[in-house]
Amino acid sequence: MNTNTSNGSVDQQQVEKSQYIQKDPRKLTNLNEILTCLSWYQSEEATLSNSLAGLLSDRASIAESLHRLEALVPHLDDLCLESLQLARKVSSTATTADRVGGRVRALDQEMSRVSQAAERVGQVMELKSSLSQLQACIERQDWESATRHCARAMALPFEVISGPFAETSVPTAENHLPPAQTLQAAREQLLSIFLNQFALASRSRDAAATSRYFKLFPAIGWETEGLEAYASFVVDLVRVRIPTSAKTSSPLYYVTVLTALFEGVAMIIDQHQPIVEKYYGAGNMRSVTKRLLEECDRVVQSTLEAWREERSIKRKLSDVSNSMVSMSAPRKQISTTVETDEVDPREIDKTLSEIAGMSGRWNLFRKFLVEQLQEEEVNVDRGGDSDDQNLQPMSGFSNPYVCSPLPIEPVALLDTTSSQREFEALLSSCYIPMEIWYIRTIIDKAQHLSSPDFSQTPATTTTPDDVFYILKTVYARLLSTGSLGILERTTDLFKDVLDHDFAGGIKKKLDDVYRVGTGVRTEKSEKESRTSFLVLLNDLDVSSSHMERLTKDLLSQPAITQLFLETEQPRVKAIIASLLSSTTRFKSILKAGIDQLFNQLMRPRLRTLIPDVYKDVSYVLDEDGYATAEYQDIVRKRYVKVWEGLTDGYKDACTENNYRILFGLALDAILRPWEKYILTLHYSELGAIRFDRDLRSIMANLSSQTIFGDIREKFIRLQQISSLLNLDSDEDVESFYSGSGISWTLSMQEAKDIVSLKA
């Protein structure tokens, strides 16, 4: 405390002194201020004196340093003189070197100009020689030599060919035109000759001559013209290969025509592509392919028009449309309508198979072309090698005579063709409505002609097997079209048909079984209704398993990899897998039907099951009572009798899944009332043991009736109640509850209440 006070006073005095210092001493009027100011000046004087004394004490070292610096002065003067002399010598040498270097650079420039002039003269001489020999070869009709000389001339830079020196040096009395015009005229002359000769060779089917002239076009910069001539040649080959001998009434005629067309084009492309790439470079087959596709478009359009006329497609579509309207109308009778019978499903089936066959051939051809053209793209990226360098276009120079075709993306090339549009329109306008009508007709007939098959256990009708057999056939046909868009659209429509026509038809039958009537139902009619209801529920369960199996089978169909592009195949599999969504509708109707069956037939009888089983039963037993209960085993016997009477006929009549659901509903319906009932009883020690034995015997009996293992889980609360009732009297409930390791479904309070039931 005192130290802080003294420090504070010292700081205050220093502040006051600093204030006095800032004042002019001549203006001080107070004695204390004068004394304070004088004290400060005295302390400053002492500080300056000490500083000066320190400097004086270092005087010897400062003097020694100054002496060493003075000794360096003569040496620095000598270095300065030497550097001046060296600068004068170097400056003179540099001036001389610059003068000599300038003359050397001028000489190098002159030599470079001379070299360029010599090179230019050599190029002009080569141009003149090439043009002269070119004319001579043309006169001799030596087309290969003429091509080589023309290619040599074209390989020269265009500024040399069209330069003033060449224009004055190359022309002769025979060829007075500038060399650029002479060369262009020779190229055009050779082009005309080659086109004529190629046409003659192609008409005469002279393979050697055709190949001879075909490979000459690119060497002189006429790739496009050569490819056009070659495309016309292969198009003629395609026209020759189309068969016309079969009868148009044959169901395979039009499929055969398109198959022959596409196979012919594919064979030509496969065989001729290496030739085109060898002489024209990788990537140039596309222009030929484009011309072939134009021919395909023409043939496909005419073929489909003839097919529509021959097969009376407009009439069939009209009949199908009218029949679809009649099928959508509500039925008042079970029998099929007259309008539906007017259209023969077998004729529609043949037409659909024909459409799918034609579309499948096109998409198989499309997949082949895309893969071929994509391989061509890879070759373009890698760069192609050639065996005949003398006949290759000179691509190493910027030459105005040589031009390369623009690349076309393979899928876009195929998808923009008229054939693609024709087949997509055919599938959209004809295939989809006919296929939907066909599957709806089959489902309708299958449902109205169905009959239960009691020879198998459990019993089902013929409807699921018939419908899913046809559905597998129809969907395999849909996949054989090879169209991703049509597959997606038709699959969505199939799912709607399955939901509304198939599942909806079964639901309507389920509703009709127990429809309320005015008459009294006899035991026989009740049993028949129950059997009919169970058979329909079995149909729904079987349909779900059929759909899962069908989806699995369709995912392994070879048509997926054969007709669809690799990029399309994942989407195709996803569309097929979406069929499983229909099982949700099946299971929803199934769950509602089982609930209805349970609520109408089983739940009323289950309400009295527990009271009937435990009628006159007491668990307050002595040793004699326990022995009597052990001998009579009345609880188990009553339960088995009532339960078997309740579930009699269901196990054999239901599918495994349906019986499991029904069995679970029955257990759920009795377990809670059972639990409440036993909590109203009292138990002795032997009575608790008897209750545990009764419970275990009932569980064993129920487990023997099922192959699914969830019985113990449903009885877990009753088992825990039994464990608490059999707790030793000296054992603490809370300790047992906390330390037993049991996953309790009962609360602590419930456990205490249960233990309190024990007398």
FILO-689904 format. One record per residue (C-alpha): residue in three letters; x, y, z. Coordinates in steps of 0.02 Angstrom, whole numbers, plus 32768, in hexadecimal, padded with zeros to 4 digits. Each point is the difference from the previous one (the first is absolute). Layout:
BEGIN
ALAXYZ;...
END
This chain:
BEGIN
MET800080008000;ASN808C807D8033;THR806B7FD07F6B;ASN7F7380237F88;THR7FE380A88054;SER80B980327FF4;ASN80097FCC7F4B;GLY7F6680667FDC;SER804F809B8051;VAL80A17FEC7F9C;ASP7F9F7FF27F5E;GLN7F9F8099802F;GLN80A180638020;GLN80487FC97F59;VAL7F62803C7FAB;GLU800C80A78059;LYS80B880117FCF;SER7FD77FDE7F4B;GLN7F7C80878009;TYR807F807B8049;ILE807E7FD77F78;GLN7F8380297F7A;LYS7FF380AE804D;ASP807A808C7FE0;PRO8071800F809C;ARG7FF480BB7FF4;LYS7F467FF5801B;LEU80097F9A80A0;THR7FC080638096;ASN7FEF7F7C8086;LEU80967FC98066;ASN7FD07F4B7FFA;GLU7FF080077F43;ILE80AB80537FF2;LEU80527F7E8072;THR7FAF7F717FA0;CYS803880457F58;LEU80B0801D8042;SER80067F4D8042;TRP7FD07FBC7F56;TYR808780687FA7;GLN80807FC08079;SER7FD07F4A7FDF;GLU8008801F7F46;GLU80AA804D8013;ALA803D7F68805F;THR7FBE7F8D7F78;LEU805880627F75;SER80A180028063;ASN7FFC7F458012;SER7FE17FEA7F46;LEU809080727FD1;ALA80727FA48077;GLY7FD37F5C7FAB;LEU802880467F56;LEU80A88042803B;SER802B7F578047;ASP7FE97FB37F4F;ARG806F80817FAA;ALA80947F8C7FE9;SER7F9E7F7E7F9C;ILE7FB380897F93;ALA80AC80497FDB;GLU80437F537FD3;SER7F717FE57F85;LEU802080A97FAE;HIS80B97FD47FED;ARG7FD67F5C7FA7;LEU7F8C805C7F89;GLU8087807E7FD5;ALA80787F707FD9;LEU7F847FBC7F7D;VAL7FF980A07F9B;PRO809F7FE07F94;HIS7FC57F517FD4;LEU7F5580427FCC;ASP805180817F90;ASP80687F7A7FA8;LEU7F647F957FE4;CYS7FA480947FB5;LEU808C801F7F82;GLU80077F497FCD;SER7F447FF87FE6;LEU800280997F8F;GLN80897FB27F95;LEU7FA07F5A7FF3;ALA7F5F805B7FCE;ARG805B80587F71;LYS80467F5A7FBF;VAL7F597FA4800D;SER7FA1808D7FAA;SER80767FFA7F6B;THR7FF07F427FF3;ALA7F438008800D;THR7FF480807F75;THR806A7F927F8E;ALA7F987F63802A;ASP7F5E805B7FDD;ARG803F80397F58;VAL80397F507FCF;GLY7F607FAF8044;GLY7F9380747F9A;ARG805B7FD07F61;VAL7FEE7F46802D;ARG7F468014801D;ALA7FEC80597F5B;LEU805E7F717FAC;ASP7F907F7E8055;GLN7F67805E7FC6;GLU804180027F4E;MET80267F478009;SER7F517FDD8043;ARG7FB480617F72;VAL806B7FA37F84;SER7FCB7F5A804F;GLN7F4880317FFA;ALA801580377F4D;ALA80547F5B7FD4;GLU7F767FA08058;ARG7F7C80657FA7;VAL80577FE27F5A;GLY80087F468027;GLN7F477FFD802C;VAL7FD4805E7F61;MET806C7F887F9B;GLU7FAA7F6D8054;LEU7F5780507FDC;LYS802E80197F4A;SER80427F4F7FF3;SER7F667FB78057;LEU7F88805F7F8F;SER80607FCF7F65;GLN80057F498031;LEU7F4A800A8035;GLN7FCC80377F52;ALA806C7F7A7FB3;CYS7FB37F78806E;ILE7F52803C7FD6;GLU80297FF47F48;ARG80437F4F801C;GLN7F687FD8806E;ASP80737FC9808C;TRP7F868030808A;GLU80667FC28094;SER809A80637FC9;ALA7F9580977FD9;THR7FB67FF480AE;ARG80AC7FF98050;HIS803F80997F9D;CYS7F60805E8028;ALA80137FD680B8;ARG80B6803D7FFB;ALA7FCA80A57FB6;MET7F728012807E;ALA80797FDC808F;LEU805E80A27FDB;PRO7FCC809A8064;PHE7F73805E7FAE;GLU806180A48009;VAL80877FB07F93;ILE7F817FBF7F81;SER7FA680A77FF3;GLY809B806D801A;PRO803E807D7F7B;PHE80A47FA17FE5;ALA7FA47F5E7FD6;GLU7F84805E7F92;THR808F80447F96;SER80727F668001;VAL7F8B7F6B7FF3;PRO7F90802A7F69;THR803D7FC17F58;ALA7FC780137F4E;GLU7F947F648014;ASN7FC0802F80AD;HIS7FF580BB8006;LEU7F8880098095;PRO803F802780B0;PRO80347F63805D;ALA7F6E800A807B;GLN7F837FFF7F72;THR80617F787FA4;LEU80007F93809C;GLN7F47801D8021;ALA7FD47FD97F4C;ALA80657F5E800A;ARG7FA97FD080A2;GLU7F56801F7FB4;GLN80317F9E7F65;LEU803B7F6E806A;LEU7F6080098068;SER7F947FF57F66;ILE80667F6F7FBD;PHE7FFE7FA380A6;LEU7F4580188017;ASN7FDC7FBD7F52;GLN80757F6C8015;PHE7FBC7FDB80AE;ALA7F4E80047FBE;LEU802C7F897F72;ALA80597F8A8078;SER7F718002807E;ARG7F7E7FDD7F7A;SER80647F6E7FBF;ARG80217FC580B2;ASP80BC80037FDF;ALA80437FF980B1;ALA80B6801D7FCF;ALA7FD9809A7F97;THR7F8880428082;SER80857FF38087;ARG8083804A7F8A;TYR7FA380A17FDF;PHE7FB4800C80AD;LYS80AA80138053;LEU803980887F86;PHE7F8080838035;PRO8047803080AB;ALA80B380107FC0;ILE7FCF80987F97;GLY7F8A804E807F;TRP7F597FBD7FC2;GLU7FCF7F9D809B;THR7F4C803D8004;GLU7FE47FDC7F48;GLY80517F56800F;LEU7F977FD38096;GLU7F62803A7FA7;ALA80297F937F6B;TYR80287F6F8073;ALA7F5E801C8061;SER7F9C7FF87F5E;PHE80597F5E7FD7;VAL7FD87FAB80A6;VAL7F4D80417FFB;ASP7FEC7FA47F59;LEU80437F648055;VAL7F7B80108086;ARG7F7680137F80;VAL80377F637FA8;ARG7FFE7F9A80A2;ILE7F4A80218034;PRO7F977F627FE0;THR7F52800D7FB5;SER7FD67F4A7FDD;ALA7F9B7FD6809D;LYS7F44801B800D;THR7FC7809D8058;SER7F797F9E805C;SER80867FA1805F;PRO800D804080B5;LEU80BD80047FEE;TYR800880567F56;TYR801980B2803A;VAL80707FCC808F;THR806A7F9F7F83;VAL800980957F89;LEU803F80748089;THR80747F7B8044;ALA804E7FE97F54;LEU801180BC7FED;PHE8053801E80A8;GLU806F7F667FF3;GLY803980377F54;VAL802A80AF803B;ALA80577FBD809C;MET80677F867F99;ILE803480897F87;ILE80338073808E;ASP805E7F768059;GLN805E7FCA7F63;HIS801D80AA7FB0;GLN802A80698099;PRO80B77FC58008;ILE8015802F7F48;VAL7FB880AE8018;GLU8068801F809D;LYS809E7FC37FA9;TYR7FF9807A7F6F;TYR7F94808C8045;GLY80307FFD80B8;ALA7F9F7FCE809B;GLY7F5880538016;ASN7FD680117F47;MET7F8C7F6A7FFA;ARG7F76806A804C;SER7FD580597F5F;VAL7FED7F587FAA;THR7F997FC28093;LYS7F9280997FF3;ARG7FDA7FDB7F49;LEU7FDB7F4C802B;LEU7F8980398088;GLU7FA780707F82;GLU7FE57F667F94;CYS7FC37FA3809B;ASP7F87808E8023;ARG7FB87FF07F51;VAL7FEC7F43800B;VAL7FBC800580B2;GLN7F7F80837FD5;SER7FC17FA37F68;THR80027F59805D;LEU7F9C80418094;GLU7F8280537F8D;ALA7FE77F5D7FA3;TRP7FF47FA380A6;ARG7F7A80748042;GLU7F9C7FEA7F61;GLU80167F437FF8;ARG7FD67FE480B8;SER7F6D807B8006;ILE804B80578096;LYS7F8680927FFF;ARG7F6C7F89800E;LYS80527F9D808B;LEU8029809D8061;SER7F4C803A7FEE;ASP7FBF7F57803C;VAL807880008092;SER7FCE80B08030;ASN7F467FD67FFC;SER801E7F608061;MET806580608081;VAL7F6C8074801D;SER7F8C7F6C8019;MET807A7FB08079;SER800A80A18065;ALA7F4280058011;PRO7FB77FB1809E;ARG7FC97F4C7FEA;LYS7F547FC58033;GLN801F7F4D7FD0;ILE80907F888016;SER80027FCE7F4A;THR806D80637F88;THR7FB080807F8F;VAL7FE57FEA7F48;GLU807380907FD4;THR80937FAD8058;ASP7FE77F5E7FA0;GLU8001805A7F59;VAL80BC801A800E;ASP80657F607FF9;PRO808E80098080;ARG80657F847F98;GLU800380787F6C;ILE8035808E8071;ASP80857F90804C;LYS80477FDB7F53;THR800080B87FD3;LEU8058802D80A3;SER80847F7B7FE4;GLU801D80447F51;ILE801280B28040;ALA80777FC98088;GLY80657F9B7F82;MET801480937F88;SER802B807A808C;GLY80787F84804E;ARG805F7FEC7F5B;TRP801180BC7FF2;ASN803F801680B2;LEU807A7F707FEE;PHE804180557F63;ARG800480A7805C;LYS80667FB5808E;PHE807B7FB47F83;LEU801880A67FA7;VAL8018806280A0;GLU80847F86803D;GLN805880037F56;LEU800280BD7FF8;GLN803B800E80B4;GLU80927F8C7FD8;GLU802280737F6D;GLU800580948078;VAL80837FA58068;ASN80697FE47F65;VAL7FF280B97FD4;ASP803D803080AD;ARG80937F897FF7;GLY802D802E7F4D;GLY7FFE7F817F75;ASP80957FAF7FAA;SER80047FE07F47;ASP805A7F837F94;ASP7FFF806A7F62;GLN805380A58029;ASN800E80387F4B;LEU7F4480037FE9;GLN7FD4805680A4;PRO7FC880B78004;MET808B80738039;SER7FB7803080A8;GLY80A280468044;PHE7FEA80A47FA1;SER7F7A80868002;ASN7FB97FDD7F56;PRO7F6180507FBB;TYR7FE37F6C7F8E;VAL7FE77F848091;CYS7F6880088073;SER7FC87F888089;PRO7F4A7FD28024;LEU7FB7803A80A4;PRO7FE57F73807F;ILE7F4E7FCE802C;GLU7FD67FB880AA;PRO7FCD7F497FE2;VAL7F607FFA8068;ALA7FC780A87FBB;LEU80217FC47F4E;LEU7F8F7F688018;ASP7F7980578067;THR7FE780897F7D;THR7FDE7F857F73;SER7F557FED7FB3;SER80047F46802B;GLN800F802680BA;ARG7F6C80767FF7;GLU7F9B7F817F9A;PHE801A7F75807E;GLU7FDF80708095;ALA7F5E803A7FAE;LEU7FD27F4B7FD7;LEU801B7FC980B3;SER7FA480968049;SER7F697FFD7F8D;CYS7FED7F447FE3;TYR80627F96807A;ILE7FD3805380A5;PRO7F4180087FE9;MET7FFA7F4F7FB9;GLU80707FB88087;ILE7F9C8052808B;TRP7F5E7FC17FB2;TYR804B7F527FF0;ILE80397FF380B5;ARG7F5C80488040;THR7F9F7F837F96;ILE80687F6F8040;ILE7FE9803880B4;ASP7F4680167FE5;LYS7FEC7F537FB6;ALA80717FB08081;GLN7F968046808C;HIS7F5A7FCF7FB5;LEU80387F537FCE;SER805F7FDE809F;SER7FD57F6C806D;PRO80497FC980A8;ASP807C7F717FFB;PHE7FDF7F99809C;SER80787F787FCA;GLN809080658046;THR801C803E80B0;PRO7FE0808C801F;ALA7F7980197F7E;THR800D808F7F82;THR7FA6802D7F60;THR804E7FF57F54;THR800280BE7FF0;PRO80AF80288047;ASP80577F797F9B;ASP7FA780307F5F;VAL801780BB8014;PHE80B77FFC8031;TYR802B7F837F78;ILE7FB680767F7F;LEU804F80968058;LYS80AC7FB07FF4;THR7FE57FDF7F46;VAL7FBF80B07FE2;TYR808D80548060;ALA80837F977FA7;ARG7FB2803E7F5E;LEU800780B28041;LEU80B97FEC8026;SER801B7FBB7F51;THR7FCA80A77FB6;GLY80A3804B8040;SER7FB480AC801F;LEU8026804E80A9;GLY7F7880847FF6;ILE7F7A7F847FCE;LEU803A7F888087;GLU7FEB80868086;ARG7F55803B7FC4;THR7FBA7F517FE7;THR80427FC480A9;ASP7FA2808D8057;LEU7F627FCE7FA2;PHE801C7F49802E;LYS800A802F80B7;ASP7F5D80617FF2;VAL7FAC7F6A7FAC;LEU803F7F8B8088;ASP7FC480768088;HIS7F5480237FB9;ASP7FD27F6A7F93;PHE80587F708056;ALA800B803380B7;GLY7F6080667FF2;GLY7FA67F697FB6;ILE80357F928091;LYS7FCD8087807C;LYS7F54800A7FAF;LYS7FEC7F438013;LEU8035800D80B6;ASP7F7D8086801D;ASP7F7B7F957FAC;VAL80217F65806C;TYR7FBB804980A1;ARG7F8E80827FB3;VAL7F6B80178073;GLY7F657FA77FC3;THR7F4F7FE8803B;GLY80037F438014;VAL80407FA08095;ARG80AA7FB07FE1;THR80097F468024;GLU809A7FAA8047;LYS80267FB67F55;SER7FF580A87FA7;GLU8068804E808A;LYS80877F7D7FE7;GLU7FFB80167F43;SER800F80BC8014;ARG80927FED8076;THR80567F8A7F87;SER7FE380767F6D;PHE804280918066;LEU809D7FA18034;VAL80207FC97F4C;LEU7FFA80B57FC6;LEU80768033808C;ASN80747F757FC8;ASP7FF980467F4F;LEU803D80A78040;ASP808F7FB28061;VAL80327F927F6E;SER7FF880987F8D;SER807D805B806D;SER807A7F6F7FF8;HIS7FE17FED7F45;MET802880B97FE7;GLU80A37FF0805F;ARG80327F667F9C;LEU7FCC80547F5D;THR8069809A8025;LYS80977F958027;ASP7FEB7F9D7F5F;LEU7FEA809E7F97;LEU809D804E8047;SER80647F6F7FB7;GLN7FB2800C7F53;PRO80867FFE7F77;ALA7F9F80867F9F;ILE803D8082807E;THR80B67FED7FCA;GLN7FD97FD67F4B;LEU7F8D80907FD1;PHE8026808F8078;LEU809C806C8008;GLU80727FED8096;THR7FCD80AE803B;GLU7F477FCC7FF6;GLN800E7F588059;PRO8000804380B5;ARG7F6380637FDA;VAL7FAF7F667FB0;LYS80227F99809C;ALA7FBB808A806F;ILE7F5F80047F99;ILE7FED7F43800D;ALA8020800780BC;SER7F7480808010;LEU7F837F747FDC;LEU80167FCD80B5;SER7F9B80998032;SER7F657FA07FCC;THR801C7F888091;THR7FD880928074;ARG7F5080047FB7;PHE7FF07F43800F;LYS80397FFF80B4;SER7F8F8092802C;ILE7F667FA57FBF;LEU803E7F5F8052;LYS8015805580A9;ALA7F52804D7FF5;GLY7FB47F597FCE;ILE80537FA1808F;ASP7FC88086807A;GLN7F4F7FF17FBF;LEU80037F42800E;PHE8048800880AE;ASN7F858083803E;GLN7F6A7FA57FB9;LEU80287F4B8028;MET80857FF48087;ARG7FFD80988070;PRO7F4E7FE28044;ARG80327F4F8035;LEU80A58039804B;ARG7FA98076807A;THR7FC77F6E806C;LEU809B7F927FEB;ILE805D8033809E;PRO7F6780008073;ASP7FCE7F547FBD;VAL80B07FBB8019;TYR8011804080B3;LYS7F4D7FDB8035;ASP80017FBB80B3;VAL80C07FFF7FFF;SER805C8039809E;TYR80B98013801B;VAL7FF6800580BC;LEU80367F4A8013;ASP80407F90808A;GLU805B7F5F7FDC;ASP7F617F9C7FE1;GLY7FB880887F91;TYR80A3800B7F9F;ALA80017F437FE5;THR7F4C80047FC3;ALA802480917F89;GLU809B7FA67FC1;TYR7F9A7F647FDD;GLN7F6C80587FAD;ASP806880807F9E;ILE7F5C80577FE1;VAL804380AA7FC6;ARG80697FB77F73;LYS7F777F8A7FC8;ARG7F7C80877FFB;TYR807380777FA5;VAL80317F7E7F7E;LYS7F4B7FCF7FE3;VAL7FC280B27FEC;TRP809680377F98;GLU7FF87F6B7F8A;GLY7F46801A7FE9;LEU802380B57FD8;THR808E7FE57F85;ASP7FBD7F5E7FB5;GLY801780037F43;TYR806280A27FF7;LYS80B07FB67FFF;ASP7FE17F8F7F6B;ALA7F93807F7FA7;CYS807A8093800E;THR80A9801F7FB7;GLU808E8005807E;ASN800880BE7FFF;ASN7F4380158010;TYR7FF67F83808F;ARG808D80588058;ILE7FA580A77FF6;LEU7F5B7FB28039;PHE80577FA0808C;GLY8055809F803B;LEU7F5C80608002;ALA7FB07F778068;LEU808D8001807F;ASP7FFE80BD800A;ALA7F457FFA8020;ILE800E7F8A8096;LEU80A580318051;ARG7FC980A6804C;PRO7F5A7FBA8046;TRP80627F68803E;GLU807A8070805B;LYS7F758067804E;TYR7FA37F648036;ILE80907FAC805A;LEU802480A2805C;THR7F557FED8051;LEU802E7F58804C;HIS80627FD4809D;TYR808C7F82800B;SER804F7F918081;GLU80B27FC47FEB;LEU7FC67F5D7FB1;GLY7F7C805E7F9D;ALA808680707FB3;ILE80617F657FCE;ARG7F617FB67FB4;PHE7FDF80A17FA0;ASP80B07FFC7FB8;ARG7FE97F4B7FC9;ASP7F58802A7FAF;LEU804C80937FA5;ARG80947F9C7FC1;SER7F927F707FC5;ILE7F9080787F9F;MET809880537FB1;ALA80477F577FCF;ASN7F5B7FD07FB0;LEU7FF780A37F9D;SER80B57FF17FC8;SER7FDE7F517FBE;GLN7F7980477F8E;THR806F807F7FA9;ILE80AB80037FAC;PHE802080B88024;GLY8058802A80A1;ASP7FAE809B8046;ILE7F917FA78080;ARG8078801C808F;GLU800C80BA7FD8;LYS7F438013800A;PHE7FF97FA780A9;ILE808E8061804E;ARG7F9180658076;LEU7FA67F64803D;GLN80A77FAA801A;GLN804080938067;ILE7F607FFC8068;SER801D7F47801E;SER80B580228034;LEU7FC68083807E;LEU7F797F8C8047;ASN80827F78801C;LEU807880768059;ASP803A7FBF80AB;SER7FA680528091;ASP80A2803A804E;GLU8041804F7F60;ASP7FEC80BD7FEA;VAL7F9A80337F67;GLU8063809E7FDD;SER80A77FA5800B;PHE7FC37F777F8C;TYR7FB880807F86;SER80A280627FF9;GLY80807F738006;SER7FB17F717FA0;GLY803F80387F55;ILE7F527FE97FB6;SER7FC7807D7F7D;TRP7F5E802B8058;THR7F6280307FA5;LEU7FAC801B80A9;SER801A8099806A;MET80407FF980B3;GLN7F5380298045;GLU7FB17F777F96;ALA80817F868042;LYS7FD6802D80B4;ASP7F467FF07FDE;ILE801A7F537FB3;VAL80677FC28095;SER7F79803F8075;LEU7F867F847FAF;LYS805E7F71804F;ALA7FB37FCA80A4;
END
